[in-house]
Amino acid sequence: MTRSWWTPARADIALAVLALIVNLVAAAANTKTQDNALFPVGAAMIAVGSGALAFRRRHPVIVLVVTLLVSVAYYPMGYPDGPLAFVFVIALYTAAVQCRLYVPLSAAAAINAGFVVVNLSRGASGNEDADMVMGAESVAGLTFWLLLVTALGQYVRNRRDALAAAERRALEAEQSREQEALRRATEERLRIARELHDVLAHQISLINVQAGAALHRRDDPAKAYAALEAIKLASKDTLRELRGVLGVLRQVDGDDDGSPVAPAPSLARVGELLTQTSAAGLPVTLVGQVPAGPLPAPVDLAGYRIVQEALTNAVRHAHASKATVEINATADAVVVQIDDDGTGPADPAALESGNGLRGIRERAATVGGEVTAGPGPAGGFRVRARLPLRRPVGQMEETT
C-alpha cells in the first residue's frame, strides 16, 4: 500500500499558504489613509509570520517565537489591520499540544507584556487613549483567549498521551498473553514428552526383556507362552496409556473405537507396575505402605512415574537380580526410594547423560520435590525422591 499523499507536513504548508493569502487580502482590504503602506515591509512581516506555520509541528517553539515577534511588531508599526494575530494563535495552540505547559504560558505572557510595554511607551506623550495600540479591556480579553487556547491545546495533548498510553498497555498486554500462551504450550509439550518417554521406555523395555526370554525358552513352551502372554499384557497397557496421553492432544476421552482409557497412573496402582516388572525377570519387593488417602494429583503422578523410571533403568542398565521399592508418607511429604543390587554403568557421568535420571529430577521438580541418585550403601543403585504435599511458597502450582 502506497503512502497517502496528504501528509502532516503538506497540510502545514497548505495552512501557511492559506494564512498568507487571507492575511494579505484582509490587510489590503482594510487599508486606511492613515495606515503605513503594506508593501514591502508589512507584507514581508505577514509572509514571515504566515510562512512559519509550514514548520509548526517540526519546530513548534521556533515558530511560536517568530509569530510572537511578528505579531508584537506588526500592529504598533501602523500597518493595515488584519488577522495576523491568528497566526500566533495557531502557533500557540501547536506549542500547547506538543510542548510543556510553561512554553505556551511564557508566550502568552510575553505577547501581553509586549503590548503593555508598547502602550506605556506610546502613552508617555500624554494622549494615552489616542496612542494606545490596545486598551486595558482589550489586553484582558486577549489574555483570556490566549489562556483558553493554551488550555485547549493542553487538553488535546493530555488526551493524546492517554490514548498512546492505553495503546501501549494494550500492546504490552497482548504481548504478555502471547508470551504466556507460548510458555504454557512449551510446558505442555514438555509434559507430554515426559509422559510418552515414561510410558514407552518402561513398557517397551519390559516387552524387549520378555521377547528375549521367549526366544531363549523355545525349548520350554510353557515358559515361552508365559513370556508371550506378558508381552501381550504389556503392549495392551502401553496402548491404553498412549491413548490417555494422546487424548489430551485431541481433547477427547478415547472413544474413537470404544476401547477404554487406562486410569490415571498413581501410587495406588504401583502394585501393577511391580507385577509387570517382576514378570519381566526383575523381582521387586514393596516395602512400606502406599498412602490410603487421596494425594494431590501432580504428586501422585510424579511418584508413580519416578518408581516406573527407576525400575526401567534397573531392568535396562543395572543388570540387577532384585529390587526394592519403599514408599513412606507423612503429613508433609511422600518419600519413594528404589534400590537394586545391580552394577550399573562404570562411568558416573553416564548416569547423567541419558534421559532417565533427568526425567526423574524433572518430575520431582514439577511438584517442588528433590531427588538423590547414586550408589546404595550396600551396593547397587538407589534413587530417593521426596515429594512435598504442599508446594513451597513462591512456586506456582503446575496445572495439567
C-alpha positions as CSV (number, residue, x, y, z in Angstrom):
1,M,0.0,0.0,0.0
2,T,1.4,3.4,-1.0
3,R,1.6,6.2,1.5
4,S,-1.2,8.9,1.5
5,W,-0.3,12.0,-0.5
6,W,-1.8,14.2,2.2
7,T,0.8,14.1,4.9
8,P,1.0,16.4,8.0
9,A,4.0,18.3,6.5
10,R,2.0,19.1,3.4
11,A,-1.0,20.0,5.5
12,D,1.1,22.6,7.3
13,I,2.4,24.0,4.0
14,A,-1.2,24.4,2.8
15,L,-2.1,26.1,6.1
16,A,0.8,28.5,5.7
17,V,-0.2,29.4,2.1
18,L,-3.8,29.9,3.2
19,A,-2.8,32.1,6.1
20,L,-0.6,34.2,3.8
21,I,-3.4,34.7,1.3
22,V,-6.0,35.5,3.9
23,N,-3.7,38.0,5.7
24,L,-2.6,39.8,2.6
25,V,-6.1,40.1,1.2
26,A,-7.6,41.2,4.6
27,A,-4.8,43.8,5.1
28,A,-5.2,45.2,1.6
29,A,-9.0,45.4,2.0
30,N,-8.7,47.2,5.4
31,T,-6.1,49.7,4.3
32,K,-6.9,53.2,5.6
33,T,-5.4,56.6,4.6
34,Q,-3.5,56.9,7.9
35,D,-2.0,53.4,7.7
36,N,1.5,52.8,6.6
37,A,2.0,51.3,3.2
38,L,1.5,47.5,3.4
39,F,4.3,46.8,0.8
40,P,7.0,45.9,1.2
41,V,7.8,45.8,4.9
42,G,4.3,44.9,6.2
43,A,3.8,42.3,3.5
44,A,7.2,40.8,4.3
45,M,6.2,40.5,8.0
46,I,2.9,38.8,7.1
47,A,4.9,36.4,4.8
48,V,7.4,35.6,7.6
49,G,4.6,35.0,10.2
50,S,2.4,33.0,7.9
51,G,5.2,31.0,6.3
52,A,6.5,30.0,9.7
53,L,3.3,27.8,10.1
54,A,4.8,25.4,7.5
55,F,7.2,24.2,10.2
56,R,4.8,24.4,13.2
57,R,4.9,20.6,14.0
58,R,8.6,20.1,13.4
59,H,9.8,23.2,15.3
60,P,6.9,24.4,17.4
61,V,9.0,26.6,19.8
62,I,10.8,28.4,17.0
63,V,7.5,29.0,15.1
64,L,5.9,30.3,18.3
65,V,8.8,32.8,18.9
66,V,8.7,34.0,15.2
67,T,4.9,34.6,15.2
68,L,5.1,36.3,18.5
69,L,7.7,38.7,17.4
70,V,5.9,39.4,14.1
71,S,2.6,40.0,15.9
72,V,4.0,42.3,18.5
73,A,5.9,44.3,15.9
74,Y,3.3,44.5,13.1
75,Y,0.4,46.2,14.9
76,P,2.2,49.0,16.7
77,M,4.0,50.0,13.4
78,G,0.7,51.2,12.0
79,Y,0.2,48.7,9.1
80,P,-3.3,47.9,7.9
81,D,-5.3,45.9,10.4
82,G,-5.7,42.2,9.6
83,P,-6.0,38.7,11.2
84,L,-2.3,38.3,11.6
85,A,-2.8,37.6,15.3
86,F,-4.5,34.3,14.4
87,V,-1.2,33.1,13.1
88,F,0.2,33.5,16.6
89,V,-2.9,31.8,18.0
90,I,-2.3,28.7,15.7
91,A,1.4,28.6,16.8
92,L,0.3,28.9,20.4
93,Y,-2.1,26.0,20.1
94,T,0.5,23.8,18.4
95,A,3.0,24.6,21.2
96,A,0.4,23.8,23.8
97,V,-0.2,20.4,22.2
98,Q,3.4,19.4,21.6
99,C,5.3,21.2,24.4
100,R,5.3,21.5,28.2
101,L,2.8,23.9,29.7
102,Y,5.4,26.6,30.5
103,V,6.1,27.1,26.8
104,P,2.7,28.4,25.8
105,L,2.2,30.2,29.1
106,S,5.5,32.0,28.6
107,A,4.5,33.0,25.1
108,A,1.1,34.3,26.2
109,A,2.7,36.3,29.0
110,A,5.3,37.7,26.5
111,I,2.8,38.9,24.0
112,N,0.8,40.6,26.7
113,A,3.9,42.2,28.1
114,G,4.8,43.4,24.7
115,F,1.6,45.2,24.1
116,V,1.7,46.6,27.6
117,V,5.2,48.0,27.0
118,V,4.2,49.5,23.7
119,N,1.1,51.1,25.3
120,L,3.2,52.6,28.0
121,S,5.8,53.9,25.7
122,R,3.3,55.4,23.3
123,G,1.3,56.8,26.2
124,A,4.2,58.8,27.5
125,S,3.2,61.6,25.1
126,G,0.3,62.4,27.4
127,N,-2.5,61.4,25.0
128,E,-2.8,57.7,26.1
129,D,-6.2,56.8,24.7
130,A,-5.3,58.0,21.2
131,D,-1.9,56.4,21.0
132,M,-2.6,53.0,22.7
133,V,-2.5,50.0,20.5
134,M,-4.8,48.1,22.8
135,G,-6.8,49.3,25.8
136,A,-6.8,47.6,29.2
137,E,-10.0,45.7,28.3
138,S,-8.6,44.5,25.0
139,V,-5.5,43.3,26.8
140,A,-7.6,41.4,29.4
141,G,-9.7,39.9,26.6
142,L,-6.6,38.9,24.7
143,T,-5.2,37.2,27.8
144,F,-8.4,35.3,28.3
145,W,-8.4,34.0,24.7
146,L,-4.7,33.1,24.9
147,L,-5.3,31.1,28.1
148,L,-8.3,29.4,26.5
149,V,-6.3,28.4,23.5
150,T,-3.5,27.1,25.8
151,A,-6.0,25.1,27.9
152,L,-7.5,23.6,24.7
153,G,-4.0,22.6,23.5
154,Q,-3.1,21.0,26.8
155,Y,-6.4,19.1,26.8
156,V,-5.6,17.7,23.4
157,R,-2.0,16.9,24.5
158,N,-3.3,15.0,27.6
159,R,-5.9,13.2,25.5
160,R,-3.3,12.1,23.0
161,D,-0.9,11.0,25.8
162,A,-3.7,9.0,27.5
163,L,-4.7,7.3,24.2
164,A,-1.0,6.5,23.5
165,A,-0.6,5.1,27.0
166,A,-3.7,3.0,26.5
167,E,-2.4,1.6,23.2
168,R,0.9,0.8,24.8
169,R,-0.8,-1.0,27.7
170,A,-2.9,-2.9,25.2
171,L,0.1,-3.9,23.2
172,E,2.0,-5.0,26.2
173,A,-1.0,-7.0,27.5
174,E,-1.3,-8.6,24.1
175,Q,2.4,-9.5,24.1
176,S,2.1,-10.8,27.6
177,R,-0.8,-13.0,26.6
178,E,1.2,-14.3,23.6
179,Q,4.2,-15.0,25.8
180,E,2.1,-16.7,28.4
181,A,0.4,-18.8,25.8
182,L,3.8,-19.8,24.3
183,R,5.1,-20.6,27.8
184,R,2.1,-22.8,28.6
185,A,2.3,-24.5,25.2
186,T,6.0,-25.2,25.8
187,E,5.3,-26.6,29.3
188,E,2.5,-28.8,27.9
189,R,4.8,-30.1,25.1
190,L,7.4,-31.0,27.7
191,R,4.8,-32.6,30.0
192,I,3.6,-34.8,27.1
193,A,7.1,-35.6,26.1
194,R,7.8,-36.8,29.6
195,E,4.7,-38.9,29.7
196,L,5.5,-40.5,26.4
197,H,9.1,-41.2,27.4
198,D,8.0,-42.8,30.7
199,V,5.3,-44.9,29.1
200,L,7.3,-46.1,26.2
201,A,10.7,-46.5,28.0
202,H,9.2,-48.7,30.7
203,Q,6.7,-50.8,28.7
204,I,9.0,-51.3,25.7
205,S,11.8,-52.3,28.0
206,L,9.6,-55.0,29.5
207,I,8.4,-56.2,26.1
208,N,12.1,-56.4,25.0
209,V,13.1,-58.4,28.0
210,Q,10.1,-60.7,27.6
211,A,10.7,-61.2,23.9
212,G,14.3,-62.2,24.7
213,A,13.1,-64.6,27.3
214,A,10.7,-66.2,24.9
215,L,13.4,-66.7,22.3
216,H,15.7,-68.3,24.9
217,R,12.9,-70.6,26.1
218,R,11.8,-72.0,22.8
219,D,12.5,-75.5,24.2
220,D,10.1,-74.8,27.1
221,P,6.8,-74.0,25.5
222,A,5.1,-73.2,28.9
223,K,7.6,-70.5,29.8
224,A,7.8,-69.2,26.3
225,Y,4.0,-68.8,26.2
226,A,4.1,-67.1,29.6
227,A,6.6,-64.6,28.2
228,L,4.4,-64.0,25.2
229,E,1.4,-63.5,27.5
230,A,3.4,-60.9,29.4
231,I,4.3,-59.2,26.2
232,K,0.6,-59.1,25.2
233,L,-0.4,-57.6,28.5
234,A,2.5,-55.0,28.5
235,S,1.7,-54.0,24.9
236,K,-2.0,-53.6,25.8
237,D,-1.1,-51.4,28.8
238,T,1.2,-49.4,26.6
239,L,-1.6,-48.8,24.0
240,R,-4.0,-47.8,26.8
241,E,-1.6,-45.3,28.4
242,L,-0.7,-43.9,25.0
243,R,-4.4,-43.3,24.3
244,G,-4.6,-41.4,27.6
245,V,-1.6,-39.2,26.7
246,L,-2.7,-38.6,23.1
247,G,-6.2,-38.0,24.1
248,V,-5.0,-34.8,25.8
249,L,-3.8,-33.6,22.4
250,R,-7.1,-34.5,20.7
251,Q,-9.2,-33.2,23.6
252,V,-11.2,-36.5,23.6
253,D,-11.5,-39.3,26.0
254,G,-10.5,-42.1,23.7
255,D,-13.9,-43.1,22.3
256,D,-12.7,-43.5,18.7
257,D,-13.1,-47.2,18.7
258,G,-14.8,-47.7,22.0
259,S,-11.8,-49.1,23.9
260,P,-11.4,-47.9,27.5
261,V,-8.7,-45.4,28.5
262,A,-6.3,-46.5,31.3
263,P,-6.9,-45.0,34.7
264,A,-4.6,-42.2,35.6
265,P,-1.2,-43.5,36.9
266,S,-0.9,-43.1,40.6
267,L,0.9,-44.7,43.6
268,A,-2.3,-46.7,44.3
269,R,-1.5,-48.6,41.1
270,V,2.2,-49.2,41.9
271,G,1.4,-52.9,42.7
272,E,0.5,-53.4,39.0
273,L,3.8,-51.8,38.0
274,L,5.8,-54.1,40.3
275,T,4.0,-57.2,39.0
276,Q,4.9,-56.2,35.4
277,T,8.5,-55.7,36.3
278,S,8.7,-58.9,38.2
279,A,7.2,-60.7,35.2
280,A,10.0,-59.2,33.1
281,G,12.6,-61.0,35.3
282,L,13.4,-58.5,38.0
283,P,11.7,-59.5,41.2
284,V,10.6,-56.3,43.1
285,T,9.6,-56.1,46.7
286,L,7.3,-53.4,48.1
287,V,8.3,-52.0,51.5
288,G,6.2,-49.6,53.4
289,Q,2.6,-48.8,52.7
290,V,1.0,-47.0,49.8
291,P,-0.9,-43.9,51.0
292,A,-4.5,-44.8,51.6
293,G,-5.9,-41.3,51.3
294,P,-6.1,-39.2,48.1
295,L,-2.9,-37.4,47.3
296,P,-2.6,-34.3,45.2
297,A,-2.8,-35.4,41.6
298,P,0.6,-34.0,40.5
299,V,2.3,-35.6,43.5
300,D,0.6,-39.0,42.9
301,L,1.6,-39.0,39.2
302,A,5.1,-37.9,39.9
303,G,5.6,-40.6,42.5
304,Y,4.4,-43.3,40.1
305,R,6.5,-42.1,37.2
306,I,9.6,-41.9,39.4
307,V,9.2,-45.5,40.5
308,Q,8.4,-46.5,36.9
309,E,11.5,-44.8,35.5
310,A,13.8,-46.1,38.3
311,L,12.7,-49.7,37.7
312,T,13.1,-49.2,33.9
313,N,16.7,-48.2,34.4
314,A,17.2,-51.1,36.7
315,V,15.9,-53.5,34.0
316,R,17.7,-52.0,31.1
317,H,21.1,-50.9,32.6
318,A,21.7,-52.2,36.1
319,H,21.9,-55.9,35.4
320,A,20.1,-56.3,38.8
321,S,18.7,-59.6,40.2
322,K,16.2,-57.9,42.6
323,A,14.9,-54.5,43.6
324,T,13.1,-53.0,46.5
325,V,10.5,-50.1,46.3
326,E,9.9,-48.3,49.6
327,I,7.1,-45.8,50.0
328,N,6.5,-43.7,53.1
329,A,4.0,-41.0,53.6
330,T,4.0,-38.3,56.2
331,A,1.8,-35.3,56.8
332,D,4.1,-33.1,54.7
333,A,5.5,-35.3,52.0
334,V,5.7,-38.7,50.2
335,V,9.1,-40.4,50.0
336,V,9.7,-43.0,47.4
337,Q,13.0,-45.0,47.4
338,I,14.1,-47.6,44.9
339,D,17.1,-49.8,45.5
340,D,18.6,-52.5,43.3
341,D,21.6,-54.8,43.6
342,G,22.9,-54.2,40.1
343,T,26.3,-53.0,39.0
344,G,25.1,-50.1,36.8
345,P,27.4,-48.1,34.5
346,A,31.1,-47.9,35.4
347,D,31.3,-44.2,34.4
348,P,29.3,-42.0,36.8
349,A,29.0,-39.4,34.0
350,A,26.9,-42.0,32.1
351,L,24.2,-41.7,34.7
352,E,23.6,-38.1,33.8
353,S,23.9,-38.5,30.0
354,G,20.6,-40.2,29.4
355,N,17.0,-39.1,29.8
356,G,16.2,-41.4,32.8
357,L,17.6,-39.6,35.8
358,R,17.0,-36.2,34.1
359,G,13.3,-37.1,33.7
360,I,13.1,-38.2,37.3
361,R,14.5,-34.9,38.5
362,E,12.1,-33.0,36.2
363,R,9.2,-35.0,37.6
364,A,10.2,-34.1,41.2
365,A,10.8,-30.5,40.3
366,T,7.3,-30.1,38.9
367,V,5.9,-30.6,42.4
368,G,8.7,-28.8,44.3
369,G,10.5,-32.1,45.3
370,E,14.1,-33.2,45.3
371,V,15.9,-36.3,44.2
372,T,19.1,-38.0,45.2
373,A,20.5,-40.8,43.0
374,G,23.8,-42.8,43.3
375,P,25.3,-45.9,44.6
376,G,23.4,-47.5,47.5
377,P,25.0,-48.0,51.0
378,A,25.1,-51.8,50.4
379,G,26.0,-51.7,46.8
380,G,23.7,-51.5,43.8
381,F,22.0,-48.2,43.0
382,R,19.5,-46.1,44.9
383,V,17.0,-43.4,43.8
384,R,15.3,-41.5,46.5
385,A,12.7,-38.8,45.9
386,R,10.9,-36.6,48.4
387,L,7.7,-35.1,47.1
388,P,6.1,-32.4,49.3
389,L,2.3,-32.4,49.6
390,R,2.3,-28.6,49.6
391,R,4.2,-26.5,47.1
392,P,6.9,-24.3,48.7
393,V,5.9,-20.6,48.9
394,G,6.8,-18.6,45.8
395,Q,6.4,-21.6,43.4
396,M,3.4,-21.6,41.1
397,E,1.4,-24.8,41.2
398,E,1.5,-26.7,37.9
399,T,-1.9,-27.4,36.4
400,T,-2.1,-30.2,33.9
